Amino acid sequence: MKYSFFPGCSLESTAWDFNRSTRAVCGALDIELEDIPDWVCCGSTPAHASNASLALALPVVNLQKAELMGAPVMTACASCYSRLRTANHKVRHQPAERERAEKVTGRPYDGGVEVVHLLDVLVNRVGLDAIRKRVRRPLHGLRVASYYGCLLLRPPQIVAFDVPEHPTCMDSILAAAGASPVDWPYKTECCGAGLSITNADVVCRLGHRLLSMARQAGANCLAVACPMCQVNLDLRQADIHKSYGDLPDTPVLYVTQLLGLALGLAPDALGLDALSVSPTLLLRRGEVAPGVGGGATS
Amino acid sequence: MSTALEWNGPGFMREVERRSGTRVSVCFQCHKCSTGCPVGKDMDFLSSQIMRLIHLGAESATLTSRAIWLCASCEACTTRCPMEIDIASVMDTLRMMAVERGVDLTNARGKQFNQAFLDSVRRHGRAFELETLLFYKLKSGTIFADMDKAPQMLAKGKLALLPKRSRSVAQVRQVFKTAAREEKKR
């Protein structure tokens, strides 16, 4: 199983732990990743809110590069995934958009490169049975709220690999890894995403809603698959507690970090030290990874 | 909030529809978009009210609203609209029109952030977060916000000190140039 990998900008900085754990998990599950050479930023929200031609062309530049590699493209970042899929959708279904994309990039592109998300690959291509067979340290005692956020599943015309209002793919992966996913109603509520910098107050309000609902549903940690969700709920958690009163600290891990632990990978290979709210105590209690962090992060 | 508004003709709505590629005119004010909007509480006009303002041709009220800059592009409205209006795309279009027309953007910190982010992408081919944050802070006058997070982020390697440039940066600059030209024709 081979994919052309589009890491995206976040995975090179704020989400380096998502990058490391994605590569480690893929390695352990025999998913071969080859980076798209000289990939460029997908433009993210700033592009689609500022210039429609740019928002179309930046993803297409990457898809044109991937076309030469001959394998489907896989992303881990939910926002990159959404931008690449949106560009493909427009090029495929709107001749004027295709013309515009080709004019701005100066190269032909027919929308033919398939773009998939890591979760899609894990559930639908690797399969839950294969994951279950590889589990070395089941995540017993972890009650996880799977938090999908917005862009993995919306809009369904563009990114359909799970039910948009009630997704279950991440829950299934975590159950296969031995954790207990909790049922909760805010799986696809927005965390405020890119408003983090411009309107931190709004992001804290939304983060508080999410964390307190996850706690009410009985979760002791969250699993995410988006760099913005992770930063808004983890790095801002101290601010959230300050503004809205104390909730217990709730670790927010990338789904790949949790799955990696279950596969028996070392905490270092999963970047667990990068988390602001340390999962050390939680993981020790569950005896998932007794040596996590070596005490340095607790 | 009560606002005296008159119908100003269909020109504004037609332009929004053409540029966003979606039909705002079919909105029948069911408010489903507003009900599910995560930032509705913070908006001056809810998304369904923005649709109504567009029907009325209330260009100035729409383009100066705080709502269009608070939209987080979460696509819940687009996913749930029973008339299949791509409301998130309408919000994008309104932000672009507000910038192009030079309306009063006192509330539009999003505009400054977008600019700082895209400048960084044009320079390096990829977003360089530290630079984006610095330029945004200088432009928006919010120098000290979130400064408490910098030491922790640096210690955890979450804030790269140098850009990771793409070797395709010349191509990216050309794309920015051509895209700006294309956009003027729309």
Chai-1 contact restraints between the chains, C-beta under 6 A:
chainA,res_idxA,chainB,res_idxB,connection_type,confidence,min_distance_angstrom,max_distance_angstrom,comment,restraint_id
A,C9,B,R126,contact,1.0,0.0,6.0,A-B,restraint_1
A,C9,B,A127,contact,1.0,0.0,6.0,A-B,restraint_2
A,E12,B,K164,contact,1.0,0.0,6.0,A-B,restraint_3
A,S13,B,E129,contact,1.0,0.0,6.0,A-B,restraint_4
A,S13,B,A160,contact,1.0,0.0,6.0,A-B,restraint_5
A,T14,B,K158,contact,1.0,0.0,6.0,A-B,restraint_6
A,D38,B,S166,contact,1.0,0.0,6.0,A-B,restraint_7
A,D38,B,R167,contact,1.0,0.0,6.0,A-B,restraint_8
A,D38,B,S168,contact,1.0,0.0,6.0,A-B,restraint_9
A,V40,B,G125,contact,1.0,0.0,6.0,A-B,restraint_10
A,V40,B,S166,contact,1.0,0.0,6.0,A-B,restraint_11
A,V40,B,S168,contact,1.0,0.0,6.0,A-B,restraint_12
A,V40,B,V172,contact,1.0,0.0,6.0,A-B,restraint_13
A,C41,B,V121,contact,1.0,0.0,6.0,A-B,restraint_14
A,C41,B,R126,contact,1.0,0.0,6.0,A-B,restraint_15
A,C41,B,A127,contact,1.0,0.0,6.0,A-B,restraint_16
A,T45,B,S73,contact,1.0,0.0,6.0,A-B,restraint_17
A,P46,B,N114,contact,1.0,0.0,6.0,A-B,restraint_18
A,P46,B,F117,contact,1.0,0.0,6.0,A-B,restraint_19
A,P46,B,L118,contact,1.0,0.0,6.0,A-B,restraint_20
A,H48,B,D92,contact,1.0,0.0,6.0,A-B,restraint_21
A,A49,B,D92,contact,1.0,0.0,6.0,A-B,restraint_22
A,A49,B,R95,contact,1.0,0.0,6.0,A-B,restraint_23
A,A49,B,N114,contact,1.0,0.0,6.0,A-B,restraint_24
A,S50,B,N114,contact,1.0,0.0,6.0,A-B,restraint_25
A,N51,B,A179,contact,1.0,0.0,6.0,A-B,restraint_26
A,N51,B,E183,contact,1.0,0.0,6.0,A-B,restraint_27
A,S53,B,A179,contact,1.0,0.0,6.0,A-B,restraint_28
A,S53,B,E182,contact,1.0,0.0,6.0,A-B,restraint_29
A,S53,B,E183,contact,1.0,0.0,6.0,A-B,restraint_30
A,L54,B,A179,contact,1.0,0.0,6.0,A-B,restraint_31
A,A57,B,V175,contact,1.0,0.0,6.0,A-B,restraint_32
A,A57,B,A179,contact,1.0,0.0,6.0,A-B,restraint_33
A,V104,B,V175,contact,1.0,0.0,6.0,A-B,restraint_34
A,V104,B,T178,contact,1.0,0.0,6.0,A-B,restraint_35
A,V104,B,A179,contact,1.0,0.0,6.0,A-B,restraint_36
A,V104,B,E182,contact,1.0,0.0,6.0,A-B,restraint_37
A,C150,B,C74,contact,1.0,0.0,6.0,A-B,restraint_38
A,C150,B,E75,contact,1.0,0.0,6.0,A-B,restraint_39
A,R154,B,E75,contact,1.0,0.0,6.0,A-B,restraint_40
A,R154,B,T79,contact,1.0,0.0,6.0,A-B,restraint_41
A,P155,B,E75,contact,1.0,0.0,6.0,A-B,restraint_42
A,P155,B,T78,contact,1.0,0.0,6.0,A-B,restraint_43
A,P155,B,T79,contact,1.0,0.0,6.0,A-B,restraint_44
A,P164,B,T79,contact,1.0,0.0,6.0,A-B,restraint_45
A,C190,B,P38,contact,1.0,0.0,6.0,A-B,restraint_46
A,C190,B,A72,contact,1.0,0.0,6.0,A-B,restraint_47
A,C190,B,C74,contact,1.0,0.0,6.0,A-B,restraint_48
A,G192,B,A72,contact,1.0,0.0,6.0,A-B,restraint_49
A,A193,B,A72,contact,1.0,0.0,6.0,A-B,restraint_50
A,L195,B,A72,contact,1.0,0.0,6.0,A-B,restraint_51
A,I197,B,F113,contact,1.0,0.0,6.0,A-B,restraint_52
A,T198,B,R109,contact,1.0,0.0,6.0,A-B,restraint_53
A,T198,B,G110,contact,1.0,0.0,6.0,A-B,restraint_54
A,T198,B,F113,contact,1.0,0.0,6.0,A-B,restraint_55
A,V202,B,V39,contact,1.0,0.0,6.0,A-B,restraint_56
A,V202,B,D42,contact,1.0,0.0,6.0,A-B,restraint_57
A,L206,B,P38,contact,1.0,0.0,6.0,A-B,restraint_58
A,A274,B,K156,contact,1.0,0.0,6.0,A-B,restraint_59
